[in-house]
Amino acid sequence: MIIHTPTTEAQACAIVKSVIDSRVPLSIRGGGTRAGLGRPAQAASTLSSAGLTGITLYEPSEMVIAARAGTPLAEVQQTLASQGQMLPFEPMDHRALYGSEGEPTIGAVAACNISGSRRINAGAARDSLIGVRLVNGRGEMIKSGGRVMKNVTGLDLVKLVSGSHGTLGFLTEVTFRVLPKPERIATLQWRGLSDEVGVALLAKALGSPFEPMAAAHLPAGIAGPEALTLLRLENFSASIDYRGGELALLLGDYGVPDRLEGEAIAALWRSIRDAAIFAGSREAVWRLSLKPYDAPPAVAAIKRALPAARCFYDWGGGLVWLGIPGVGDAGAAVIRAVIQSLGGHATLVRAPDALRTAVGVFQPLAGPLMRLTAGIKTSFDPAGIFEPGRMYAGI
């Protein structure tokens, strides 16, 4: 395996141009912590962002930061924390789930649209991404978006690239808007609720004016013997006291919640964000996106066919993490059928390469959408050298 590690954008352009005529596929690599995302790589060489590091712009007063794609995510977060700021979308760390090493990079966060539990309130990574620089499949340097919110020409292209898993181009620099860190974080916790009741509680809370920043339900056996239903509040201390009291009153029919702060509950939220509940197991792990009220019935239907399945709910029930014991593909058809009937999406997040190749990773697209997707891929990468087959077979 040949690994290309450019240290400048000009070198990245030259590398891409050198492989166009030979049509030698390139796999895109950041820190190597998310190699299990998407379909298995079908590339003879790797284009790495490891040589493109460093924060290129940080304006705390403008609440914007730009960094080269290979910059470790931890470096960006530490720089922001020194000024009392943070990335709004709480990016997930896949290392526990995949058992991988290395350091997550800010470019991979943008390329894969990596978001955590705050997504339900603060939006996804792509919602905070306001500028990118990338090398397309012609070896051309493209700039889209801007470094301040007042200059974001090409913002739609920025959103298109985020979540494309490197199939449209090689990111060299990304720019995000940021937010102040909250003064205080507290969690309201209810015990012993069923999936249906827990998700109903979360929906009622999220429909209130009291602004939970994260909302999750953990069935019994996931994080302990009892089911846990969690609402996380963030802001100034006085605001949390007020909103916590009002939510307890609003949700009084569900019982009196525990009020939790400190490292133990913060660690639980990190395990929810990172799907670390499935760390070290041999389960195939699926990520289901559904309307929240559809999530418990969908899980029940899946469990009737696959009784050993286990799950938990994030994003108020709109995101279900599902683990299926074993490595066979027998459950894939069941999951796809249930989710498709409800208008949702099912993504196979962790499984052996053979299973990820056999069943496909992402929700199958209808014919017109597949043609549109293939057309976008061709417009960015006419020779098909970037991550062929990573998202869908053939493109």
C-alpha positions as CSV (number, residue, x, y, z in Angstrom):
1,M,0.0,0.0,0.0
2,I,1.4,3.4,-1.1
3,I,0.7,6.2,1.3
4,H,1.0,9.8,0.0
5,T,1.4,12.4,2.7
6,P,1.4,15.9,1.2
7,T,2.5,18.8,3.3
8,T,1.0,21.5,1.0
9,E,-2.0,21.9,-1.1
10,A,0.1,22.1,-4.2
11,Q,1.6,18.7,-3.4
12,A,-1.9,17.3,-2.9
13,C,-3.0,18.6,-6.3
14,A,0.1,17.1,-7.9
15,I,-0.5,13.7,-6.4
16,V,-4.1,13.6,-7.6
17,K,-3.0,14.7,-11.1
18,S,-0.4,12.0,-11.2
19,V,-2.9,9.2,-10.7
20,I,-5.7,10.5,-12.9
21,D,-4.5,8.9,-16.1
22,S,-3.7,5.6,-14.5
23,R,-7.0,5.7,-12.6
24,V,-5.3,4.3,-9.5
25,P,-7.9,4.6,-6.7
26,L,-7.1,6.7,-3.7
27,S,-8.3,6.0,-0.2
28,I,-8.6,9.2,2.0
29,R,-7.1,9.0,5.5
30,G,-7.1,11.4,8.4
31,G,-6.1,9.9,11.8
32,G,-7.2,6.4,10.9
33,T,-9.6,6.2,13.8
34,R,-12.7,5.7,11.6
35,A,-11.5,3.2,9.0
36,G,-14.6,1.1,9.7
37,L,-17.0,3.8,8.5
38,G,-18.6,3.2,5.1
39,R,-18.0,0.3,2.7
40,P,-14.5,-1.3,2.7
41,A,-11.9,0.7,0.9
42,Q,-11.3,-0.4,-2.7
43,A,-8.1,1.6,-3.3
44,A,-4.5,0.7,-4.1
45,S,-3.0,3.7,-2.3
46,T,-3.8,6.2,0.4
47,L,-3.8,10.0,0.4
48,S,-3.2,11.1,4.0
49,S,-3.8,14.5,5.6
50,A,-1.3,13.8,8.3
51,G,1.2,16.3,6.8
52,L,-1.4,19.1,6.7
53,T,-1.7,20.3,10.3
54,G,-2.0,23.5,12.3
55,I,-4.7,26.1,13.2
56,T,-4.7,28.7,10.4
57,L,-7.2,31.2,11.9
58,Y,-8.8,31.7,15.3
59,E,-10.9,34.7,16.0
60,P,-12.5,34.2,19.4
61,S,-14.5,37.5,19.1
62,E,-15.9,36.3,15.7
63,M,-16.4,32.8,17.1
64,V,-14.7,31.1,14.1
65,I,-11.8,28.7,13.8
66,A,-10.0,27.3,10.7
67,A,-7.5,24.5,10.7
68,R,-5.7,22.3,8.2
69,A,-7.5,19.0,7.7
70,G,-4.9,16.8,9.5
71,T,-5.0,18.8,12.7
72,P,-5.9,16.6,15.6
73,L,-9.4,17.3,16.9
74,A,-8.0,17.5,20.4
75,E,-5.7,20.4,19.5
76,V,-8.7,22.3,18.1
77,Q,-10.7,21.6,21.2
78,Q,-7.9,22.6,23.6
79,T,-7.4,25.9,21.7
80,L,-11.1,26.7,21.9
81,A,-11.3,25.7,25.6
82,S,-8.5,28.1,26.4
83,Q,-10.9,30.9,25.3
84,G,-14.0,29.4,26.9
85,Q,-15.3,28.1,23.6
86,M,-16.2,24.8,21.9
87,L,-17.4,23.1,18.8
88,P,-21.2,23.2,19.0
89,F,-21.9,19.7,17.8
90,E,-19.9,17.5,20.3
91,P,-18.2,15.3,17.8
92,M,-18.3,11.5,18.4
93,D,-15.0,9.6,19.0
94,H,-15.1,6.3,17.2
95,R,-12.0,4.8,18.9
96,A,-13.9,2.9,21.6
97,L,-16.4,1.4,19.1
98,Y,-13.8,0.3,16.6
99,G,-11.0,-0.4,19.0
100,S,-8.8,1.9,16.9
101,E,-5.9,4.1,17.9
102,G,-4.5,7.3,16.5
103,E,-6.0,10.8,16.9
104,P,-9.3,11.9,15.3
105,T,-8.7,14.9,12.9
106,I,-10.8,18.0,12.3
107,G,-10.9,17.2,8.6
108,A,-12.4,13.8,9.2
109,V,-15.1,15.3,11.4
110,A,-16.1,17.5,8.5
111,A,-15.8,14.8,5.8
112,C,-17.9,12.3,7.7
113,N,-20.3,14.9,9.4
114,I,-19.5,13.5,12.8
115,S,-21.9,14.7,15.5
116,G,-22.8,13.8,19.1
117,S,-25.6,14.1,21.5
118,R,-25.9,17.9,21.2
119,R,-26.9,17.5,17.6
120,I,-30.6,17.5,18.5
121,N,-30.3,21.1,19.7
122,A,-27.1,22.6,18.2
123,G,-27.2,20.9,14.8
124,A,-24.8,18.6,13.0
125,A,-21.2,19.2,12.1
126,R,-22.2,20.4,8.6
127,D,-24.4,23.0,10.2
128,S,-21.4,24.6,11.9
129,L,-19.1,24.1,8.9
130,I,-18.8,27.4,7.0
131,G,-15.8,27.0,4.8
132,V,-13.7,24.3,3.1
133,R,-10.6,24.0,0.8
134,L,-10.3,20.8,-1.1
135,V,-8.7,19.1,-4.0
136,N,-11.2,17.7,-6.5
137,G,-10.7,14.6,-8.8
138,R,-9.2,16.8,-11.5
139,G,-6.4,17.9,-9.2
140,E,-7.8,21.4,-8.9
141,M,-7.9,23.4,-5.7
142,I,-11.4,24.5,-4.7
143,K,-12.3,27.1,-2.1
144,S,-15.9,27.2,-0.9
145,G,-17.6,29.2,1.9
146,G,-15.7,31.6,4.0
147,R,-13.9,32.3,7.2
148,V,-16.6,34.5,8.7
149,M,-20.4,34.2,8.6
150,K,-20.6,37.5,6.5
151,N,-18.6,35.9,3.7
152,V,-19.9,32.4,3.0
153,T,-20.2,32.3,-0.8
154,G,-20.6,28.6,-1.9
155,L,-22.1,27.5,1.5
156,D,-24.3,24.9,-0.3
157,L,-21.1,23.2,-1.6
158,V,-19.7,23.2,1.9
159,K,-22.8,21.3,3.1
160,L,-22.6,18.9,0.2
161,V,-19.0,17.9,0.9
162,S,-19.6,17.4,4.6
163,G,-20.8,13.8,5.0
164,S,-19.4,12.6,1.6
165,H,-16.7,10.4,3.3
166,G,-13.9,11.7,1.0
167,T,-15.7,10.5,-2.1
168,L,-15.9,14.0,-3.6
169,G,-12.4,15.4,-2.8
170,F,-9.5,15.6,-0.4
171,L,-10.1,18.3,2.2
172,T,-7.1,20.4,3.0
173,E,-8.6,23.0,5.4
174,V,-11.9,23.5,7.2
175,T,-13.6,26.4,9.0
176,F,-16.1,26.1,11.7
177,R,-18.2,28.6,13.7
178,V,-17.9,27.9,17.5
179,L,-19.9,28.7,20.6
180,P,-19.1,29.6,24.2
181,K,-18.8,26.7,26.6
182,P,-21.6,26.5,29.2
183,E,-20.9,27.7,32.7
184,R,-22.6,24.6,34.2
185,I,-24.0,21.2,33.0
186,A,-26.6,19.2,34.9
187,T,-28.7,16.1,34.1
188,L,-32.2,15.1,35.1
189,Q,-32.6,11.3,35.3
190,W,-35.7,9.2,35.6
191,R,-35.4,5.4,36.4
192,G,-37.4,2.4,35.3
193,L,-39.4,3.8,32.4
194,S,-40.2,1.6,29.4
195,D,-38.9,2.5,26.0
196,E,-42.3,4.0,24.9
197,V,-42.7,6.0,28.1
198,G,-39.1,7.2,28.1
199,V,-39.2,8.4,24.5
200,A,-42.6,10.1,25.2
201,L,-41.0,11.9,28.2
202,L,-38.1,13.1,26.0
203,A,-40.5,14.3,23.3
204,K,-42.5,16.3,25.8
205,A,-39.3,17.9,27.2
206,L,-37.9,18.7,23.8
207,G,-41.2,20.3,22.8
208,S,-41.1,22.6,25.8
209,P,-39.4,26.0,26.0
210,F,-36.8,24.8,28.5
211,E,-34.2,23.7,26.0
212,P,-32.6,20.4,26.9
213,M,-29.3,20.1,25.0
214,A,-29.3,16.3,24.9
215,A,-32.0,13.7,25.5
216,A,-31.4,9.9,25.7
217,H,-33.1,6.7,26.9
218,L,-31.1,3.6,28.0
219,P,-33.2,0.5,28.4
220,A,-32.6,-1.8,31.3
221,G,-29.3,-3.8,31.0
222,I,-27.5,-1.2,28.9
223,A,-26.0,1.0,31.6
224,G,-27.2,-1.0,34.7
225,P,-30.1,-3.0,35.9
226,E,-32.6,-0.2,35.6
227,A,-33.7,1.8,32.5
228,L,-32.4,5.4,32.6
229,T,-34.1,8.4,30.9
230,L,-31.8,11.4,30.7
231,L,-32.1,15.1,29.9
232,R,-29.0,17.3,29.9
233,L,-29.2,21.0,30.6
234,E,-26.5,23.5,29.8
235,N,-26.1,27.2,30.4
236,F,-25.6,29.7,33.2
237,S,-26.2,28.2,36.7
238,A,-29.3,30.3,37.4
239,S,-30.8,29.2,34.1
240,I,-30.2,25.5,34.9
241,D,-31.8,25.9,38.3
242,Y,-34.9,27.5,36.7
243,R,-35.2,25.2,33.7
244,G,-34.6,22.1,35.8
245,G,-37.4,23.0,38.2
246,E,-39.8,23.8,35.4
247,L,-39.0,20.5,33.6
248,A,-39.5,18.5,36.8
249,L,-43.0,20.1,37.2
250,L,-43.9,19.7,33.5
251,L,-42.8,16.0,33.6
252,G,-44.2,15.3,37.1
253,D,-46.4,12.4,35.8
254,Y,-43.3,10.4,35.1
255,G,-42.0,10.7,38.7
256,V,-39.4,12.8,40.5
257,P,-36.1,12.9,38.6
258,D,-32.6,12.6,40.1
259,R,-30.5,15.7,39.6
260,L,-26.9,14.8,38.7
261,E,-23.7,16.7,38.0
262,G,-20.0,15.7,38.0
263,E,-17.7,13.3,36.3
264,A,-19.8,10.1,36.6
265,I,-22.7,11.5,34.6
266,A,-20.3,13.2,32.2
267,A,-18.7,9.9,31.5
268,L,-22.1,8.3,30.9
269,W,-22.9,11.0,28.3
270,R,-19.6,10.4,26.6
271,S,-20.4,6.7,26.4
272,I,-23.7,7.6,24.8
273,R,-22.1,10.0,22.4
274,D,-19.4,7.4,21.4
275,A,-21.7,4.3,21.4
276,A,-19.0,2.9,23.8
277,I,-21.7,0.6,25.2
278,F,-20.8,-1.7,22.3
279,A,-17.1,-1.4,22.8
280,G,-15.2,-4.7,22.8
281,S,-18.3,-6.8,21.7
282,R,-18.6,-8.8,18.5
283,E,-22.0,-7.3,17.7
284,A,-22.7,-5.8,14.3
285,V,-23.7,-2.2,15.2
286,W,-26.4,-0.3,13.3
287,R,-27.4,3.4,13.5
288,L,-31.1,3.9,12.9
289,S,-32.6,7.3,12.1
290,L,-36.3,7.5,12.7
291,K,-39.1,9.8,13.9
292,P,-38.8,9.5,17.7
293,Y,-42.3,8.1,18.2
294,D,-41.5,5.4,15.6
295,A,-38.3,4.3,17.4
296,P,-39.7,2.0,20.2
297,P,-42.2,0.2,17.8
298,A,-39.3,-0.3,15.3
299,V,-37.1,-1.8,18.0
300,A,-39.8,-4.0,19.2
301,A,-40.4,-5.3,15.6
302,I,-36.7,-6.0,15.1
303,K,-36.5,-7.8,18.5
304,R,-39.3,-10.1,17.6
305,A,-37.2,-11.4,14.7
306,L,-33.8,-10.9,16.5
307,P,-34.5,-11.3,20.2
308,A,-30.8,-11.0,21.2
309,A,-30.6,-7.4,19.8
310,R,-30.0,-4.6,22.3
311,C,-30.2,-0.9,21.8
312,F,-30.3,2.6,23.3
313,Y,-31.8,5.9,22.1
314,D,-30.2,9.3,21.6
315,W,-31.5,12.5,20.1
316,G,-34.8,12.2,21.9
317,G,-35.4,8.8,20.2
318,G,-34.5,10.0,16.7
319,L,-31.3,8.0,16.8
320,V,-31.2,4.4,17.8
321,W,-27.9,2.5,18.3
322,L,-28.6,-1.2,17.7
323,G,-26.3,-4.1,18.4
324,I,-26.9,-7.5,16.7
325,P,-24.9,-10.5,18.1
326,G,-22.9,-12.5,15.6
327,V,-21.4,-11.4,12.3
328,G,-23.8,-12.9,9.8
329,D,-26.1,-10.9,7.5
330,A,-29.4,-12.6,8.4
331,G,-30.6,-9.6,10.4
332,A,-29.8,-7.0,7.7
333,A,-33.0,-7.7,5.7
334,V,-35.1,-7.5,8.8
335,I,-33.7,-4.2,9.9
336,R,-33.9,-2.7,6.4
337,A,-37.5,-3.8,6.0
338,V,-38.6,-2.4,9.3
339,I,-36.8,0.9,8.9
340,Q,-37.9,1.4,5.3
341,S,-41.6,0.8,6.2
342,L,-41.3,3.7,8.6
343,G,-39.5,6.1,6.3
344,G,-36.2,5.9,8.2
345,H,-32.6,5.2,7.5
346,A,-30.4,2.3,8.7
347,T,-26.6,2.5,8.5
348,L,-24.3,-0.4,9.3
349,V,-21.6,1.3,11.4
350,R,-19.5,-1.6,12.6
351,A,-19.1,-5.0,11.0
352,P,-16.5,-7.2,9.3
353,D,-15.5,-6.2,5.8
354,A,-17.3,-9.2,4.3
355,L,-20.6,-8.1,5.9
356,R,-20.2,-4.4,4.9
357,T,-19.6,-5.5,1.3
358,A,-22.5,-8.0,1.2
359,V,-25.3,-5.9,2.6
360,G,-24.2,-2.4,1.9
361,V,-23.7,0.1,4.6
362,F,-26.0,3.0,3.8
363,Q,-29.8,3.0,3.2
364,P,-30.4,2.0,-0.4
365,L,-31.4,5.0,-2.6
366,A,-34.3,5.0,-5.1
367,G,-33.3,5.0,-8.7
368,P,-33.6,8.8,-9.3
369,L,-31.6,9.6,-6.2
370,M,-28.9,7.1,-7.1
371,R,-28.6,8.7,-10.5
372,L,-28.3,12.2,-9.0
373,T,-25.7,10.9,-6.5
374,A,-23.7,9.3,-9.2
375,G,-23.9,12.5,-11.3
376,I,-22.5,14.6,-8.4
377,K,-19.7,12.1,-7.9
378,T,-18.8,12.3,-11.6
379,S,-18.8,16.1,-11.6
380,F,-16.3,16.2,-8.7
381,D,-14.3,13.1,-9.6
382,P,-14.7,12.2,-13.3
383,A,-12.0,9.5,-13.2
384,G,-13.5,7.9,-10.1
385,I,-10.2,7.9,-8.1
386,F,-11.5,9.0,-4.7
387,E,-12.8,6.2,-2.5
388,P,-14.6,4.2,-5.2
389,G,-17.5,2.2,-3.8
390,R,-17.1,3.7,-0.3
391,M,-20.7,4.9,0.0
392,Y,-22.5,2.8,-2.6
393,A,-21.4,0.0,-4.9
394,G,-20.2,1.4,-8.2
395,I,-19.8,5.1,-7.2
